[in-house]
Amino acid sequence: MDIIKFGIEKGLYPYMEHKKGNRVRYFTEELKQTGEFPPYLMKQLQREKLAKLLKHCAEQVPAYEYLNTPQILAEIEADPEKVLRERVPLLGKQQFKADPESYIARDFPRDKLIKNITGGSTSEPLNFYMSRYQVEHYEAARFRGLSWNGISYGSRSIMVWGNQYELSAQAQKKIALKDLLLKNRRMISCFGLHRDQMGEYVELLNSYRPEFLYGYSGGLAAFAQLLKDYGPEKIKVRLKAVLATSETLFDWQREIIKEVFGCPVLGEYGARDAGILSFSCPCGHSHITAENAYFEILDPVSYEPVEPGTPGILAVTDLNAEAQPRLRWLLGDTLVMEPEERSAELSRECGIPLPILRKVEGREDAILLATDGSLVHGDIISAAARDRIRIKQARFIQHTPMTATLMLSGDVDEALGKEFIDQIKLRLGADMQIELQIVDDIPPLPSGKQRYALREFDLKEIRT
Ligand SMILES: [Zn+2]
């Protein structure tokens, strides 16, 4: 028996609920129930929560004060979705940053605001506040998703993580102990991943016997790759799942993780400033947390809703935001949702009727604009780089509709660079001015991420 799991489930959670008013378990149980709602009932629940949120914004949030008229309040009662769509502007990071204070609800106690911070991929960090109610709903969304896959609150896990690097040895020990006792979790730092340590890690897996592994897609894939070379047959533990979080999980990463650990690979899609937005079911669908988040998928140029099944940018409204609501928040990601009928069809496999996210295409600014006005996904850059093994790193930055820079590192010469450019010009247009820079190393962006493609201008601005 796993005594720590038993302790967490029978002792720690009830204690935190009783003493600290923690309601994660309660919200998880609630989500498990609403997660079985047929689509019409889920839509009704969303409308009710949205109406409540809009009314709260109208009455308490200075930035949304203009909604506080008898006429609009009546419209909110009648059709909150229409009010959101027609009366509330989309909210981007720059606009929010101009006056974040005006988004804080007047009736929310200042000392109960939970501060959070996020780094944009190219911009400086964003500071914002959340409420405990909101955060506990995020955690509950993750626990519900795990429960679909046979994993519960106290299940033993190993986290493959990268954040420990800057911490002192003592701080790391403290976190490790807290992790072990409170979360039944051990850590493996993906900064420290090295071939020579694989024996030690396999020993840890075999003796600790976790139910699941958890971490960034990139770190998990690197770990799986090293284990594959070391000898995956030496792993004697049968995991229930590997959970990849926080970054896009590429198909090749999913495959190698699945191959090495022989278990389902779950994906979680979310963001610090939006919560856990979707979670994989055992069939591999990515089901939206529709109770927490209201999605609008919009055309990146016109900002009009797109047809379901076609890519668009996400504007998300957190239905539990009460402290500092950000309505129609432009998260910066491009998504494809399954059309309703297709979603219903797929849901028959797993019995989970929540809407299905087909694909996260990536960052909105990874969409490039061709000179003929068509939109081209930045994947063409990573695909072109993969085809040429002499290239170590590549980054394409589109400065304006007609100009761009291509950076390449590795065993690269002018001829290879030119050939690369000729290939991408087939999609972006022969008349695009692309400057080639051959460099020793391409540094990560301020967010710490490596990106293949980046567009520096707003598509909306170039609309004619
Ligand atoms: Zn499913």
Residues whose N, C-alpha, C, O or C-beta is under 5 A from the ligand:
A	BS01	ZN	C281 C283 H285 C350 I352
